[in-house]
Amino acid sequence: MIGRLLRSTPILASTLLAGVVAGAQADESACAQARLLAETVFVSDAPRLYAPQQLPEHFAERWQLGALAVDISGGAPLYHGPAFGRQADPSGGYRYTALTGPDGVRLQVNQLHHGWQGDIYRVTLEGGAGPEGVLLERNWRPPLVFSRANGELWLVTVGEPYEVLAPWKVYTAESASAVCELVFQSATEDLPLAVTRLTDLLSQALGSGEGEGTLQPTARIRLAAAHLQGNLQRRPWALDATAAYNSRAAVDAALLQWAQQNAAHADLLTSLMQHYGPAEQALADYYQHHFGVSAELAQRMSSWALDLLYRVWFVFPKGAEESTQTSSSNPWPATPRPVSVVEHIAEDG
C-alpha cells in the first residue's frame, strides 16, 4: 500500500534513490511517482521543499513544466518541455497548453504577472464536452508537471513560499480534483524548550514590523527564520549556509548598539546571551537522540546551526569587511538521512 509508513532508519540519500527508483518506474501511478519525488527532495540539500533545485534523472527526463529555483519573482518564462506549447498572454505573462490530452481535454497553465510581487499561476483543464475544470487558482508557485511512459501528464503542487514543509497535492489530466495529498512525516519529538525560548527572544528582538508598508521586511525575515527553523528540526542537512545576511561579528556589534538605546533592549540582549548556551547544548542532545549521530557531530552541528539561526533573524547594512567573508559549509554528512518521510497519502474520495 502506497500510504504505508516505512520504518525510519539512517541511510544515504543516494542509496534511497537507487533502492526505490526501480519500483517507482514500474508503478506509473501519479501518487507513487509523486511520493518518490517527495522522498527524494526531502533528503536532498534543497533548503525549500517547494524549490527542488535539481531533479533526479528519472524525473528530469519526464519533466514537462515548472520551475526549480527558489526565487522566481522576476517573471521569466517557466521551463516547458515538448508536451507543452507556449504563448504570450494578452493580459501579460504566458500561457502553456498541453499539445494533447485524453478525450480532447488539455492541461493549461497560465502564468500571470502580478506586479512587484511576482507572478501567480492558474491551472485548468481546457476543451472536451464538459465544463472547464479549475485545478489551481492564484498560486504563487507553479506546479511541477511530468509525463508518464505513455505520455499522459500528472502534476504536483509543492507548497507556497509562505508555507513551511507543506503537504503536496497530486493532480492528473483526467481529474478535476486532487487524486491524492502527500503529508510529510511529523517530527517524532519537539525542539527542546531551550531552543524555542531562544527563538521567542529573537522574535521579540526583531520586533513586530507594524506599519512597515507594502514590502514588509520584518515579515519576510520572520518567514525566512520559520523555514530555517523547520529544517533545523527536521532536515538539518538542508540548512543553507548563505541564509543569513550578516556575519556573527556584525550581528553582535549591531545588537550591542541597539541594546544601548534603552533598558528594555539591554535586558532583552542579556536574556538572549543567557539562553544561548543552554539552547546550543539542548540542540546537540536533540540531534544525538533524534538522528542517532555521534556526540561530537551533534555538538559541531548544533554550534553551526544555532549560529545560523541566530543570524538569520537580523539584517543590518553590510560593512566593507563583510563583503569579503565566505560562509562556512553545513557540517552534516551524507548520512544519516531517513528512509521514509511521507507519513501517508490521503486518497481523494
N, C-alpha and C positions, 0 to 999 in steps of 0.2 A: 504493500500500500504506500503511495507516494507520501502521504502525510505522516507516516510513522517517524517518531523522533529517534534518531540513531544515538547510540552511546557516544558521549564526547570523550575523546582521548587525544593527547598531543600527537600531531602528525605534520609532516612537511606539506606545505601548500601544493608543491609540485606533485607529491605522492597522491594527495587527494584528487587532483585533477586527472592524473594518469589512471587512477583506480576507478573513476566513475564515468569518464567520457565514453568508454566503450558501451556501457549500459545505456547512457543517455542517447547515444547515437541510434541505438536500437529502438528506444522509446521516443517516438517523434511527437508525442502529445505536447501541446504548448505548456502545460503545467509542469511536466517533467523537465522540459528544456529550461524553463524559467527557474526552476529550483536549482538546477546545476549552475546556471549563471549566478544566481544569488549566493550560493555556497562559495563559489569561486571568487566573486567580488568581495565578499565579507572577509575572507582570509588573505586578500591581496593587500598591498600597501596603499591603495587608494584612500585618501583621507575622508572622502564623502562617498556614501553608497550610491548617491544619485549621479555621480560622475565617475564611471569605472576607469577612465583614462586609457586603459588598454583592454582589449578583449582577447580571451583565449582563442587559439587558432580555430577551434571548432565553431565558434560564434562569429569570428571575424570573416570567415568565408561566407557566411549566410547573413551578414548584417546588411540591411537594405535602407535604413533611415535612422537619423538621430544625431546626437552629439555626445562626446565623451569628456569634454573639458569642463572644469568647474565653472569658469566664468564664460557665459555665452551672451552677455548683455550687449555686445557690440552690434548685434543684428545681422551677422554674416549668415549666408545660407547654410542649411543643415547639410550634412553628408547624405547623399542618396545614391543607392545602387541601381542596377539595371531594372529592378522591378518597378521603379517609380519614374514618372516624368515630372519635371519642374516647370512651373510658370510663374511669372510675376503676378502678384495680386493687385487688382486695380486700386484697392484701398491702402496699399503699401504692404511690403512683405512678400511672402511666397506661398504658392500652393503646390503641394506634392500629391500626385494622384497615381495610384497603382494602375499599371497598364492592363492588368487582367484581374478577374475576381470570380468567385463562384456565382453562377446564375446571373451574371451581369452586374453584381454588386461589387463596387470597388472601394477600397480604403482610401480616404483622403485626409491629409494633414495640412492644416492652414497655419502658417507662421505669420502672425500679425504684429506689426510694430506698435509698441505701447509707450512711446515717448522715452524719456531718460531712464525709465525703469527696466527697459529691455523689451523682449518680445513675449507674447503669450501664444498658446497653441490650442488649436481646436481639432478634434479628430472625429470624423463622421464616416458612415457607410453611405455611399452615393450610388444611385441607379437602382435597377431592379423594379419589380412590380410594387413592392411595399413602400411605406414612407421612409424618409431619410432617418437613419439612426445616429444619434449623437453619443459617441463613446466618451469623449472628454471635452470639457468646456473651460476655457480660461486657465489652463495650466501654465506655470512658469518654466517647467522643464518639458521638453518634448519626450515622447515615448521612444523607446528603442524598438525598432521593427526588424524582425528576422523572417527568413523564409525556411520552410521545411524542405525535405528532399524532393517532395512532389511539387514544389513551387508555391504552395499555399502560405499565406502570411499570418504571423501572430505578433503581438506587441506586448510590451510590459511597461507599466509606469513605475518609475524608480524613486518616487517621493519628490517633494518640493524642497527648495533651498531652506525654507523656514522650518522643516521637519527634521528631527534627529532620529536616524535609524528607522525610518518609516516603513510600513509594510509595502510590498509590491503587488500591483494588480495586473492580471493577465487577461488579454482580450484576443479574439480571433476575428477573421474577416467573415465568419459565419454567424456571429452572435452580436447582438446589440447591447449586451451587458457583459461584465467581467465573468470569465469562466472559472476563475479561482483567485484567491488572495494569499500571498505568501507572508507569513508573520515570522519575524526573526526571533530566535530564542531569547527569552528574558534572562538577564543576569541571575545566576543562582544565589547571589548574595549582593547586598547593597554595598556601595562605597563606605568605607569606615566613617564614623561620625566625625572624627577629627578632620577628615578631608572636606566633608560637606560644611563643617563650621568655617573652615578657611575660605571656601568659595563664597559663603554667605558674607563674610567680611570683605572679600574682594568686590563683591557686588555692591556693598554699601560704599566702598571707596570710589567705585566708578560713578555712582550717582544715578539718579532716575532718568536724566536726559529730558526732563519735562520742558516743553516749549522750544525744542531744537529745530522744529520745522520739518520740511519735506524729506531731507536726506537722512535724518535720524541716525547720526553717527554712533550715539550711545547704544541704541537698539541693535545696530549692526555688530558692535563689539560684543554685546551680550549674547547674540546669536552665535557668533564665532566661538565664544567660550563654551556655549552649550554643546556645539558639535565636538569641540575638543574634549570636553569632559565625557561625552558619550564614548569616544574612543579610549580615553584614559581608563574607563571602567571595563569596556567590553572588547576593544580592539587596540590594545596598546602598541602593537606592531605598526599600526597605521597612523600614529601620531606624526604630524608633519613638522619637521624642524624649522620650516620657514613660516609657520603660522603666526608667530609673534613678530611684531614690527621692530621693537627696540631690544637692545641688549639688556642684560640684568643690571649692569652698572648704570645705564641710562635711566632705567625704571627706578632703581633705588635712589638715585640723585634727585629725580623729579618728585618722588614721593616725599623725600626729606624737605624739599622746598614747600610742597603742598602742606605738610604737617606743621610748618611754621606759621601758617595763616591763622589758625585758631586752635583752641584747646581740644575741640571735638575731633579735628583732624589728627592732632597729635595722639590722642587716646586711641583712635582707630588704628593708626600705624603701629602703635605699641602692641595692640591686640594682634595685629597681623604677624608681627615678629614673634610673639609668644606662641601663636598657634602653628607656625610654620614647621618647626622641628617635630612636634608630635604628629602632624599630618604626614610628613615625609616618612617617618617610621611606620605609621599605620598603613600607608600605601604600600610600603615594602612588604609588610606582613600579608597584606591582601594579595599581592602578586604571587608571593610564595605559596600561599594557601590555595588561591583560586586557580592559578595556572600551573602550579607544580614546578616552578622554576627554582633554581638554587638560591640560597640566601644572598650570595654575592651578586648574582644577576638582579635579583629583586631589589636590592639596595641601590645598585647602579641605575636601574631603570626608574625607580622611584625618585631618585635625586634629579635625574634628567627630566622626567615627565612633569614633576611638580614645578620645577623651574619654568618649563614651557607654559604650564597652566597659569602660573603667577603672572608671567609677562604678557600673555595674550589678552588679559583684562585691561591693558592700558596701551594707549597710543600717544606718544609725545613727539614733537619735532625732532628729527634726527640731526645729531651733530656730525661734523666732518669725520670724526674718528670712527663713527658707527658705519659709515658707508664702505669702509674697507674691511669690516669684520665679516667672517663667514660663520654660518650656523653649524653646530656640531650635529652629527648624524644620530638617528634613533638607534640606541644600543640593543634593541630587541632582536634576537637572532631569527633565522628562518623557521625554527621550531622552538617551542610548541605553538601550534595553532589548532583549533578544534576541527574535528571531522565534520560535524553537522551543526548548522546554526539556524536552519529553518525549522521552527518549532512545529508548525503544522500548516497545511494547506486547506483553507476553507473553500470547499467546492461550492460554486453557485447553485442555488436551488436545493 
